[in-house]
Amino acid sequence: MRNFRCAMGRSTSAPFHTTWYSGGNDWFLDGASKMISPGTASVLALYSAAPTMWYGELSSLRSRMGELRLDERKSGGWVRAYGNKYNVAQASGMGYQQLEVKAKPVPRSFTWPLVPKATGTAETVRLALDGIGAPLEYQGQSRRYEIPLAKVVAHAGKIVEVRYRVVAKEGELLSAVRKVNVQAPPTSAYRSPYVQGAGVSGTQVYLSKVGTWTDVLMDPWYLMFPEQKVTIEVSGVLPGSGEVKETLLDGYEVKASDLTAGIKTRLGKAFLQRLVVPSSFTITSKLSFDGGESWRMTRSINLSLFS
Protein backbone atom coordinates (compact mmCIF):
# COMPACT_ATOMS: atom_id res chain seq x y z
CA MET A 1 0.00 0.00 0.00
CA ARG A 2 1.46 3.29 -1.05
CA ASN A 3 1.92 6.27 1.27
CA PHE A 4 1.03 4.18 4.30
CA ARG A 5 2.00 4.98 7.83
CA CYS A 6 0.77 3.93 11.26
CA ALA A 7 0.61 5.98 14.39
CA MET A 8 -1.36 5.33 17.58
CA GLY A 9 -3.67 2.81 15.98
CA ARG A 10 -4.59 4.99 12.97
CA SER A 11 -3.32 4.85 9.41
CA THR A 12 -3.28 7.46 6.70
CA SER A 13 -3.45 6.56 3.04
CA ALA A 14 -4.25 9.66 0.98
CA PRO A 15 -6.92 10.70 0.46
CA PHE A 16 -8.46 8.75 3.39
CA HIS A 17 -7.76 8.49 7.10
CA THR A 18 -8.62 5.01 8.56
CA THR A 19 -8.24 3.19 11.90
CA TRP A 20 -6.85 -0.33 12.09
CA TYR A 21 -7.01 -3.29 14.54
CA SER A 22 -5.19 -6.59 15.12
CA GLY A 23 -6.54 -10.08 14.87
CA GLY A 24 -4.10 -12.78 15.89
CA ASN A 25 -0.98 -12.26 13.95
CA ASP A 26 -2.71 -10.04 11.33
CA TRP A 27 -3.66 -6.41 11.14
CA PHE A 28 -6.87 -5.16 9.56
CA LEU A 29 -8.14 -1.74 8.37
CA ASP A 30 -11.51 -0.71 9.75
CA GLY A 31 -13.54 0.41 6.71
CA ALA A 32 -16.35 1.70 8.89
CA SER A 33 -14.05 4.29 10.44
CA LYS A 34 -12.73 5.55 7.11
CA MET A 35 -12.72 9.33 6.78
CA ILE A 36 -10.96 11.76 4.50
CA SER A 37 -7.60 13.10 5.46
CA PRO A 38 -7.12 16.72 6.63
CA GLY A 39 -5.37 17.65 3.40
CA THR A 40 -8.22 16.22 1.35
CA ALA A 41 -10.74 18.06 3.53
CA SER A 42 -9.00 21.35 2.76
CA VAL A 43 -9.10 20.70 -0.96
CA LEU A 44 -12.78 19.73 -0.89
CA ALA A 45 -13.65 22.76 1.22
CA LEU A 46 -12.06 25.02 -1.36
CA TYR A 47 -13.93 23.23 -4.10
CA SER A 48 -17.31 23.48 -2.35
CA ALA A 49 -16.82 27.21 -1.78
CA ALA A 50 -16.54 27.87 -5.51
CA PRO A 51 -20.26 27.26 -6.30
CA THR A 52 -21.37 29.74 -3.65
CA MET A 53 -19.06 32.34 -5.15
CA TRP A 54 -20.42 31.54 -8.58
CA TYR A 55 -24.01 31.86 -7.37
CA GLY A 56 -23.08 35.18 -5.82
CA GLU A 57 -21.84 36.42 -9.18
CA LEU A 58 -25.05 35.20 -10.78
CA SER A 59 -26.96 37.28 -8.26
CA SER A 60 -25.24 40.39 -9.57
CA LEU A 61 -25.96 39.33 -13.14
CA ARG A 62 -29.64 38.73 -12.38
CA SER A 63 -29.78 42.16 -10.77
CA ARG A 64 -28.34 43.84 -13.86
CA MET A 65 -30.55 41.89 -16.21
CA GLY A 66 -33.54 42.76 -14.08
CA GLU A 67 -32.91 46.43 -14.70
CA LEU A 68 -33.89 45.81 -18.32
CA ARG A 69 -37.48 45.97 -17.16
CA LEU A 70 -37.08 49.76 -17.25
CA ASP A 71 -37.01 49.59 -21.04
CA GLU A 72 -40.59 48.36 -20.94
CA ARG A 73 -41.54 51.85 -19.75
CA LYS A 74 -43.41 50.53 -16.73
CA SER A 75 -43.54 52.59 -13.59
CA GLY A 76 -44.01 52.42 -9.86
CA GLY A 77 -41.90 51.62 -6.83
CA TRP A 78 -40.76 48.07 -6.23
CA VAL A 79 -38.10 46.05 -4.44
CA ARG A 80 -36.03 43.16 -5.73
CA ALA A 81 -35.68 40.53 -2.98
CA TYR A 82 -33.14 37.76 -3.23
CA GLY A 83 -32.21 34.96 -0.85
CA ASN A 84 -30.30 31.70 -0.81
CA LYS A 85 -29.30 29.04 1.70
CA TYR A 86 -26.48 26.53 1.50
CA ASN A 87 -26.30 23.45 3.74
CA VAL A 88 -23.10 21.59 2.93
CA ALA A 89 -22.79 18.11 4.51
CA GLN A 90 -19.78 17.10 6.55
CA ALA A 91 -19.04 14.35 4.05
CA SER A 92 -17.90 17.00 1.58
CA GLY A 93 -14.84 17.54 3.71
CA MET A 94 -15.95 20.51 5.76
CA GLY A 95 -19.63 20.98 6.49
CA TYR A 96 -21.11 24.41 6.90
CA GLN A 97 -24.32 26.39 6.53
CA GLN A 98 -24.69 29.71 4.77
CA LEU A 99 -27.74 31.95 4.63
CA GLU A 100 -27.87 35.05 2.44
CA VAL A 101 -30.75 37.50 2.17
CA LYS A 102 -30.74 40.70 0.12
CA ALA A 103 -33.32 43.38 -0.54
CA LYS A 104 -32.52 46.13 -3.00
CA PRO A 105 -34.88 49.01 -3.76
CA VAL A 106 -35.02 49.62 -7.49
CA PRO A 107 -35.16 53.24 -8.68
CA ARG A 108 -38.63 54.30 -9.77
CA SER A 109 -39.10 55.05 -13.42
CA PHE A 110 -41.84 56.94 -15.23
CA THR A 111 -42.79 56.34 -18.81
CA TRP A 112 -42.67 59.12 -21.36
CA PRO A 113 -45.85 61.14 -21.91
CA LEU A 114 -48.41 60.05 -24.47
CA VAL A 115 -49.46 62.61 -27.07
CA PRO A 116 -52.80 61.32 -28.41
CA LYS A 117 -52.85 63.57 -31.49
CA ALA A 118 -49.33 62.60 -32.55
CA THR A 119 -48.50 59.62 -34.71
CA GLY A 120 -45.87 57.03 -33.89
CA THR A 121 -44.98 54.87 -30.89
CA ALA A 122 -41.21 55.38 -30.64
CA GLU A 123 -39.36 58.00 -28.63
CA THR A 124 -39.92 60.59 -31.40
CA VAL A 125 -43.49 61.10 -32.63
CA ARG A 126 -44.88 63.32 -35.38
CA LEU A 127 -47.47 66.00 -34.67
CA ALA A 128 -49.20 67.49 -37.71
CA LEU A 129 -50.74 70.93 -37.13
CA ASP A 130 -52.99 70.74 -40.15
CA GLY A 131 -56.49 70.34 -38.69
CA ILE A 132 -55.23 69.77 -35.15
CA GLY A 133 -57.87 71.84 -33.38
CA ALA A 134 -57.44 73.00 -29.81
CA PRO A 135 -56.16 72.36 -27.27
CA LEU A 136 -53.36 69.79 -27.46
CA GLU A 137 -53.45 67.07 -24.81
CA TYR A 138 -50.74 64.81 -23.49
CA GLN A 139 -51.04 62.10 -20.90
CA GLY A 140 -48.53 61.23 -18.20
CA GLN A 141 -49.22 58.15 -16.09
CA SER A 142 -52.96 58.42 -15.35
CA ARG A 143 -53.28 62.20 -15.60
CA ARG A 144 -54.06 64.32 -18.63
CA TYR A 145 -52.74 67.78 -19.33
CA GLU A 146 -53.58 70.42 -21.91
CA ILE A 147 -51.15 72.69 -23.70
CA PRO A 148 -52.60 75.84 -25.29
CA LEU A 149 -52.55 75.46 -29.05
CA ALA A 150 -50.80 78.82 -29.44
CA LYS A 151 -47.83 77.41 -27.51
CA VAL A 152 -47.76 74.34 -29.72
CA VAL A 153 -47.90 76.37 -32.94
CA ALA A 154 -45.00 78.50 -31.67
CA HIS A 155 -42.82 75.37 -32.04
CA ALA A 156 -43.89 74.60 -35.60
CA GLY A 157 -41.04 73.07 -37.56
CA LYS A 158 -39.12 72.09 -34.42
CA ILE A 159 -38.58 69.00 -32.29
CA VAL A 160 -39.77 69.57 -28.74
CA GLU A 161 -38.83 67.45 -25.73
CA VAL A 162 -41.80 66.73 -23.46
CA ARG A 163 -41.55 65.21 -19.98
CA TYR A 164 -43.30 65.51 -16.64
CA ARG A 165 -42.01 65.77 -13.09
CA VAL A 166 -43.19 63.87 -10.03
CA VAL A 167 -42.49 65.20 -6.53
CA ALA A 168 -42.01 62.25 -4.15
CA LYS A 169 -40.47 61.65 -0.74
CA GLU A 170 -37.14 60.81 -2.31
CA GLY A 171 -37.17 64.09 -4.24
CA GLU A 172 -38.11 65.16 -7.74
CA LEU A 173 -38.42 62.33 -10.24
CA LEU A 174 -38.39 63.00 -13.98
CA SER A 175 -40.14 60.90 -16.57
CA ALA A 176 -38.55 59.63 -19.73
CA VAL A 177 -38.40 62.21 -22.52
CA ARG A 178 -40.72 62.06 -25.49
CA LYS A 179 -39.63 64.03 -28.54
CA VAL A 180 -42.45 65.63 -30.51
CA ASN A 181 -41.66 66.64 -34.08
CA VAL A 182 -44.09 69.52 -34.60
CA GLN A 183 -44.80 69.77 -38.31
CA ALA A 184 -45.22 73.24 -39.79
CA PRO A 185 -48.64 73.93 -41.32
CA PRO A 186 -48.83 73.73 -45.11
CA THR A 187 -47.78 76.92 -46.86
CA SER A 188 -51.24 77.15 -48.39
CA ALA A 189 -52.62 77.85 -44.90
CA TYR A 190 -50.76 81.17 -44.88
CA ARG A 191 -52.41 83.96 -46.85
CA SER A 192 -50.65 85.86 -49.61
CA PRO A 193 -50.64 89.65 -49.37
CA TYR A 194 -52.67 91.71 -51.81
CA VAL A 195 -53.10 95.38 -52.66
CA GLN A 196 -56.27 97.42 -52.62
CA GLY A 197 -57.12 101.00 -53.53
CA ALA A 198 -57.37 103.49 -56.38
CA GLY A 199 -55.56 102.48 -59.54
CA VAL A 200 -55.49 98.80 -58.55
CA SER A 201 -57.27 96.15 -60.60
CA GLY A 202 -56.45 92.63 -59.36
CA THR A 203 -52.70 92.27 -59.89
CA GLN A 204 -52.44 95.32 -62.15
CA VAL A 205 -51.44 98.72 -60.76
CA TYR A 206 -51.79 101.94 -62.79
CA LEU A 207 -49.32 104.52 -61.57
CA SER A 208 -51.26 107.55 -62.86
CA LYS A 209 -54.33 106.55 -60.86
CA VAL A 210 -52.93 105.43 -57.51
CA GLY A 211 -53.07 107.73 -54.52
CA THR A 212 -50.24 108.70 -52.21
CA TRP A 213 -50.72 105.44 -50.38
CA THR A 214 -52.03 102.02 -51.47
CA ASP A 215 -53.20 99.51 -48.90
CA VAL A 216 -51.40 96.19 -48.59
CA LEU A 217 -53.57 93.62 -46.83
CA MET A 218 -53.37 90.10 -45.47
CA ASP A 219 -56.43 88.14 -44.41
CA PRO A 220 -56.36 86.11 -41.16
CA TRP A 221 -54.66 82.74 -41.63
CA TYR A 222 -55.03 79.28 -40.14
CA LEU A 223 -53.49 78.99 -36.65
CA MET A 224 -53.03 82.74 -36.34
CA PHE A 225 -52.26 83.76 -32.76
CA PRO A 226 -51.06 86.89 -30.94
CA GLU A 227 -47.28 87.27 -30.57
CA GLN A 228 -46.62 85.80 -33.99
CA LYS A 229 -44.62 88.21 -36.14
CA VAL A 230 -45.04 89.37 -39.72
CA THR A 231 -42.62 91.11 -42.07
CA ILE A 232 -43.79 92.51 -45.43
CA GLU A 233 -41.37 93.72 -48.11
CA VAL A 234 -41.74 95.11 -51.63
CA SER A 235 -39.13 94.85 -54.35
CA GLY A 236 -38.90 96.05 -57.95
CA VAL A 237 -36.58 97.00 -60.82
CA LEU A 238 -35.01 100.43 -61.17
CA PRO A 239 -34.04 102.00 -64.49
CA GLY A 240 -30.68 100.57 -65.47
CA SER A 241 -31.63 97.04 -64.24
CA GLY A 242 -30.90 97.78 -60.59
CA GLU A 243 -33.11 96.28 -57.90
CA VAL A 244 -34.68 98.17 -55.03
CA LYS A 245 -36.32 96.80 -51.90
CA GLU A 246 -38.31 98.44 -49.15
CA THR A 247 -39.70 97.07 -45.88
CA LEU A 248 -43.34 97.94 -45.33
CA LEU A 249 -43.79 96.03 -42.06
CA ASP A 250 -40.79 94.94 -39.99
CA GLY A 251 -41.38 92.17 -37.45
CA TYR A 252 -44.90 93.35 -36.66
CA GLU A 253 -46.33 91.49 -33.65
CA VAL A 254 -49.80 90.12 -34.24
CA LYS A 255 -52.42 91.48 -31.87
CA ALA A 256 -55.72 90.01 -30.73
CA SER A 257 -57.65 92.46 -32.95
CA ASP A 258 -55.75 91.21 -36.01
CA LEU A 259 -57.23 87.72 -35.61
CA THR A 260 -60.47 88.94 -37.18
CA ALA A 261 -59.40 92.08 -39.08
CA GLY A 262 -56.20 90.72 -40.60
CA ILE A 263 -52.98 92.64 -41.23
CA LYS A 264 -52.83 96.04 -42.94
CA THR A 265 -49.95 98.25 -44.04
CA ARG A 266 -49.33 100.78 -46.84
CA LEU A 267 -47.26 101.05 -50.01
CA GLY A 268 -46.20 104.58 -50.98
CA LYS A 269 -46.59 105.95 -54.50
CA ALA A 270 -43.09 107.37 -54.21
CA PHE A 271 -41.65 103.84 -54.29
CA LEU A 272 -43.61 102.94 -57.43
CA GLN A 273 -42.44 106.10 -59.18
CA ARG A 274 -38.84 104.91 -58.87
CA LEU A 275 -39.53 101.70 -60.81
CA VAL A 276 -39.29 100.97 -64.51
CA VAL A 277 -42.67 101.41 -66.21
CA PRO A 278 -43.99 99.07 -67.40
CA SER A 279 -42.47 96.37 -65.18
CA SER A 280 -43.40 93.93 -62.44
CA PHE A 281 -42.81 94.23 -58.73
CA THR A 282 -43.23 91.76 -55.86
CA ILE A 283 -44.71 92.00 -52.39
CA THR A 284 -43.47 89.29 -50.02
CA SER A 285 -44.73 88.44 -46.54
CA LYS A 286 -42.87 86.29 -43.98
CA LEU A 287 -44.37 84.75 -40.87
CA SER A 288 -42.65 83.76 -37.63
CA PHE A 289 -44.50 81.44 -35.23
CA ASP A 290 -41.94 81.87 -32.44
CA GLY A 291 -41.76 85.63 -32.04
CA GLY A 292 -39.07 86.26 -34.65
CA GLU A 293 -36.57 83.49 -33.77
CA SER A 294 -37.25 81.77 -37.09
CA TRP A 295 -39.30 82.56 -40.18
CA ARG A 296 -41.19 79.46 -41.32
CA MET A 297 -43.70 80.78 -43.87
CA THR A 298 -43.20 82.95 -46.95
CA ARG A 299 -45.83 83.99 -49.48
CA SER A 300 -45.48 86.43 -52.39
CA ILE A 301 -47.59 88.16 -54.99
CA ASN A 302 -46.31 89.52 -58.32
CA LEU A 303 -47.96 92.68 -59.60
CA SER A 304 -47.70 94.46 -62.95
CA LEU A 305 -47.03 98.21 -62.99
CA PHE A 306 -48.37 100.34 -65.81
CA SER A 307 -48.32 104.06 -66.42
ABEGO torsion letter per residue (X at the ends): XBGBBBBGGBBBBOABBBBBBBBEABBBBBAAABBBBAAAAAAAAAAAAAAAAAAAAAAAAAAAAAAAAAAAGBBEBBBBBBBBBBBBBAAAGBBBBBBBBBBBBBBBBBBBBBBAABBEABABBBBBABGAEOBBBBBBEABBBBBBAAAAAAABGBBBBBBBBBBBAAEBBBBBBBBBBBBBBBAAABBBBBBBEBGBBEABBBAAABBABBBBBBBBBBGBBBGBBBBBBBBBBBBGGBBBBBBABBGBBBBAAAAAAEBBBBBBAAAAAABBOBBBBBBBBBBBAAGGABBABBBBBBBBBBX
